[in-house]
Amino acid sequence: MYFLLAVDRSRPNGRSDELIGFVTARIVLAKDSEIGDLLRYDSSKGDQTLVYILTLGVIDAYRNLGIASALIHEVIKYASSIPVCCAVYLHVISYNNPAIHLYKKMSFKCVRRLHGFYLINGQHYDSYLFVYYVNGGRSPCSPLELVTVVISCMKTGLKSVAAKLMKNEEKMVKWAKYKETRGLISTQNKRMIKTECSACDYV
């Protein structure tokens, strides 16, 4: 288990050790996690792991001061220091807009919505699943990657077709010039024959 606490050393009257923020996380095996299907595995790294953020909190008086961001950055640094770790992930309740904004701002990717994930006071709430990839970790194939591959293939195909059309056009031009040249030679030969015949008549 990974714990990180934040305290305000500037507080007077012996209150400098009072807790103002905290984050807890744990390491899980990627293959056993709920996001195993969202990862591209590297078999050369053996059993890959993930860091799952369990809780993150900052007391009201210290919110919007960058404390939560600093705590998350430390978790990302911790995960990055583990060679076989490929991502940090967490859940956030669907109505927690400040948290959602924070994770997006920190380049976490919202990869899934889980319906009825939380049960609070008898009421079900959806959860968003956020992932931050580290150490070269990535999703198997995102929609953007699929679109990129398709566009790349289309460009390659169009270039190939254009090249063939250009070659065919060059052949057509060469053949037209060849026919034109032959026509000119044939006409010149006819004129020469007529001239010679006319000369014979005058002799």
C-alpha positions as CSV (number, residue, x, y, z in Angstrom):
1,M,0.0,0.0,0.0
2,Y,1.2,3.5,-0.8
3,F,0.4,6.5,1.4
4,L,1.2,10.1,1.0
5,L,0.2,12.9,3.4
6,A,0.2,16.6,3.0
7,V,0.7,19.0,5.9
8,D,0.9,22.8,6.3
9,R,4.3,23.5,8.0
10,S,3.4,27.2,8.3
11,R,0.5,26.7,10.7
12,P,1.2,28.2,14.2
13,N,0.7,26.9,17.7
14,G,2.0,23.4,17.1
15,R,-0.5,22.7,14.4
16,S,2.1,22.3,11.6
17,D,1.7,18.5,11.6
18,E,-2.1,18.5,11.1
19,L,-3.2,16.7,8.0
20,I,-4.6,18.8,5.1
21,G,-4.5,16.3,2.3
22,F,-3.8,12.6,1.5
23,V,-3.7,10.0,-1.2
24,T,-3.7,6.2,-0.9
25,A,-2.9,3.7,-3.6
26,R,-2.0,0.1,-4.1
27,I,-0.3,-2.0,-6.8
28,V,-2.3,-4.6,-8.7
29,L,-1.5,-7.0,-11.4
30,A,-2.5,-5.7,-14.8
31,K,-3.9,-9.0,-16.0
32,D,-6.1,-9.3,-12.9
33,S,-7.4,-5.7,-13.0
34,E,-10.7,-4.4,-14.4
35,I,-8.8,-2.5,-17.1
36,G,-6.7,-5.5,-18.4
37,D,-8.6,-5.2,-21.7
38,L,-7.5,-1.6,-22.0
39,L,-3.8,-2.3,-22.0
40,R,-1.3,-3.3,-24.6
41,Y,0.9,-5.9,-22.9
42,D,4.7,-6.1,-23.4
43,S,5.6,-9.8,-22.8
44,S,9.2,-8.9,-22.3
45,K,8.4,-7.1,-19.1
46,G,6.9,-10.2,-17.4
47,D,3.9,-9.5,-15.1
48,Q,3.0,-5.9,-15.6
49,T,1.4,-4.0,-12.8
50,L,-0.8,-1.0,-12.3
51,V,-1.2,1.6,-9.5
52,Y,-4.8,2.0,-8.4
53,I,-5.6,5.3,-6.5
54,L,-8.0,4.3,-3.7
55,T,-8.6,7.7,-2.1
56,L,-7.7,11.3,-2.6
57,G,-8.8,14.1,-0.3
58,V,-8.0,17.7,0.6
59,I,-9.7,19.6,3.4
60,D,-12.1,22.4,2.3
61,A,-9.9,25.3,3.5
62,Y,-7.0,24.1,1.3
63,R,-8.8,23.2,-1.9
64,N,-8.0,24.9,-5.3
65,L,-4.4,25.5,-4.1
66,G,-2.8,22.7,-6.2
67,I,-2.5,20.2,-3.4
68,A,-4.5,17.5,-5.1
69,S,-2.5,17.9,-8.3
70,A,0.7,17.7,-6.3
71,L,-0.4,14.5,-4.6
72,I,-1.4,12.9,-7.9
73,H,1.9,13.9,-9.5
74,E,3.7,12.1,-6.7
75,V,1.6,8.9,-7.4
76,I,2.5,9.2,-11.1
77,K,6.2,9.5,-10.2
78,Y,5.9,6.5,-7.9
79,A,4.3,4.4,-10.6
80,S,6.9,5.6,-13.2
81,S,9.6,4.4,-10.9
82,I,8.3,0.8,-11.1
83,P,9.7,-0.6,-14.4
84,V,6.8,-3.1,-14.9
85,C,4.1,-0.6,-14.1
86,C,2.2,0.6,-17.2
87,A,-0.6,2.8,-15.8
88,V,-2.2,4.6,-12.9
89,Y,-6.0,4.4,-12.8
90,L,-8.9,5.4,-10.6
91,H,-12.7,5.8,-10.3
92,V,-14.6,9.0,-9.9
93,I,-18.3,9.4,-9.2
94,S,-20.1,10.9,-12.2
95,Y,-21.3,14.1,-10.5
96,N,-17.9,15.1,-9.1
97,N,-17.2,17.7,-11.8
98,P,-14.2,19.4,-10.1
99,A,-12.4,16.0,-9.8
100,I,-13.3,15.1,-13.5
101,H,-11.9,18.4,-14.6
102,L,-8.7,17.9,-12.5
103,Y,-8.0,14.4,-14.0
104,K,-8.6,15.6,-17.6
105,K,-6.3,18.6,-17.0
106,M,-3.6,16.2,-15.8
107,S,-3.9,14.1,-19.0
108,F,-5.8,11.2,-17.5
109,K,-8.0,9.5,-20.1
110,C,-11.6,8.7,-19.4
111,V,-11.9,5.2,-20.8
112,R,-15.1,3.8,-19.5
113,R,-18.4,4.6,-17.7
114,L,-19.6,2.1,-15.1
115,H,-23.3,2.2,-14.5
116,G,-24.4,1.9,-10.9
117,F,-20.9,1.5,-9.6
118,Y,-21.4,3.4,-6.4
119,L,-24.2,2.7,-3.8
120,I,-24.6,5.7,-1.5
121,N,-27.5,5.9,1.0
122,G,-29.4,3.4,-1.1
123,Q,-28.9,5.3,-4.3
124,H,-26.8,4.0,-7.2
125,Y,-24.4,6.4,-9.0
126,D,-22.3,5.9,-12.2
127,S,-18.5,6.0,-12.1
128,Y,-16.0,7.2,-14.7
129,L,-12.8,5.1,-15.0
130,F,-9.7,7.3,-15.7
131,V,-6.3,6.0,-16.8
132,Y,-2.9,7.6,-17.0
133,Y,-0.3,5.5,-18.9
134,V,3.3,5.4,-17.8
135,N,6.5,3.7,-18.9
136,G,5.3,3.4,-22.5
137,G,2.0,1.8,-21.5
138,R,-0.9,2.3,-23.9
139,S,-4.3,1.1,-24.9
140,P,-4.5,-1.8,-27.4
141,C,-5.9,0.3,-30.2
142,S,-7.8,3.5,-29.6
143,P,-10.4,4.8,-32.1
144,L,-8.0,7.6,-33.0
145,E,-5.3,5.0,-33.9
146,L,-7.8,3.1,-36.0
147,V,-8.7,6.3,-37.9
148,T,-5.0,7.1,-38.4
149,V,-4.3,3.7,-39.8
150,V,-7.3,3.9,-42.2
151,I,-6.2,7.3,-43.4
152,S,-2.6,6.2,-43.8
153,C,-3.8,3.2,-45.9
154,M,-6.0,5.4,-48.0
155,K,-3.2,7.8,-48.7
156,T,-0.9,4.9,-49.7
157,G,-3.6,3.5,-51.9
158,L,-4.3,6.9,-53.6
159,K,-0.6,7.4,-54.2
160,S,-0.3,4.0,-55.8
161,V,-3.3,4.6,-58.1
162,A,-2.1,8.1,-59.0
163,A,1.4,6.7,-59.9
164,K,-0.2,4.1,-62.1
165,L,-2.4,6.7,-63.8
166,M,0.6,8.9,-64.4
167,K,2.5,5.9,-66.0
168,N,-0.5,5.1,-68.2
169,E,-0.8,8.8,-69.2
170,E,2.9,8.9,-70.1
171,K,2.5,5.8,-72.2
172,M,-0.5,7.3,-74.0
173,V,1.4,10.5,-74.7
174,K,4.4,8.5,-76.1
175,W,2.2,6.4,-78.3
176,A,0.4,9.5,-79.6
177,K,3.7,11.1,-80.4
178,Y,4.9,7.9,-82.1
179,K,1.8,7.7,-84.3
180,E,2.1,11.4,-85.2
181,T,5.8,10.9,-86.1
182,R,5.0,7.9,-88.3
183,G,2.2,9.9,-90.0
184,L,4.6,12.7,-90.8
185,I,7.2,10.3,-92.2
186,S,4.6,8.6,-94.3
187,T,3.3,11.9,-95.7
188,Q,6.9,13.1,-96.5
189,N,7.6,9.8,-98.3
190,K,4.4,10.2,-100.4
191,R,5.5,13.8,-101.4
192,M,8.9,12.6,-102.4
193,I,7.5,9.8,-104.5
194,K,5.1,12.2,-106.3
195,T,7.9,14.7,-106.8
196,E,10.1,12.0,-108.4
197,C,7.3,10.8,-110.6
198,S,6.6,14.4,-111.8
199,A,10.3,14.8,-112.6
200,C,10.2,11.6,-114.7
201,D,7.3,13.0,-116.7
202,Y,9.2,16.2,-117.6
203,V,12.3,14.3,-119.0
